[in-house]
Amino acid sequence: MSGAAVGVRHTRKQASERIMKTVAYLFLISGSLVMAVPFLWMLSTSLKEEGVIFEMPPKWIPEPIEWSNYAFVLGEANLLHGFMNTLIIVIPTTIIGLFSSALAAYAFARINFPARNALFVMLLATMMIPGVVTMIPTFILYKSIGWIDSWLPLMVPGMFGAAAAVFFIRQFFMTIPSELEDAAIMDGLNPLQIFIRIMLPLSKPALVAQGIFGFLGGYNDFLGPLIYINSPEKFTLQLVLASFQGMYNAQWTYIMAGSVLALIPTVLLFFFAQRYFVEGVTLTGMKG
């Protein structure tokens, strides 16, 4: 093959790669715009007057800017009270539930006991059961023990861990060399000490990732509080936001202002923990 033919083939290959890269970038930019437009509309609506939300053509930059929407949801609407209630529920539930999940994951990953694999498969099988199947029996159970209109149904079950978290952390534990545990055993450490002193520190990325998942799951939970909480003073953030929507109308400016404020903690959480989050998700699937 002549040098000219090789050069032509190389040029065509470069042109093809540039075209594919351009198409990929255009696709990603289009996807980014599709996801960004609803957020920008939410932000714009939160600063508008109620009567101009749906006028056509829409105004992305409102005139005048209504900062009073934020003042209302922070003041009269008790959004901060709902936010504090949510944190009281979610933070201890996430921390204790994460520790419980890590304990179970360590047992499935490192401790040999009868029917370990069968129990692990049964645990994973519970992930296939839709939550609506157990909703009514669970409500009847909680009502019989007097937990309705309290935060206990939202906290206690989560403190025992979650099947998805157990699986995720167990997979990460499997990537940690067993030689570290052998050395710890020779130093006289028991399984609990190995778990606390070796496994947990080395599993920080997986724990942070699952902590974020657990926190966001509780933070965004609407159905649970809607079912179990009746008293307005116990409302979570999601119930406070839902209270702006009545049977026949919705106060969209307040809903959007509250949604923007509710979004801030989750964005900050991911911003400061994104390195551990990405690392945990990446490393978890390296070993089965």
FENFEN-V529104 format. One line per field, one symbol per residue. burial: 1 if it has 16 or more other C-alpha atoms within 10 Angstrom, else 0. A space follows every 10 residues. Layout:
burial=???
This chain:
burial=0000000000 0000000000 0000000000 0000000000 1111111110 0010000000 0100010111 0011001111 1110111011 1111111111 1111111110 0000000001 0011000000 0000000000 0100001111 1011100111 1111111111 1111100000 1001000000 1001100011 0011111111 1111110111 1100100110 0001111111 1101000000 0111111111 1100000000 0001011001 10010000
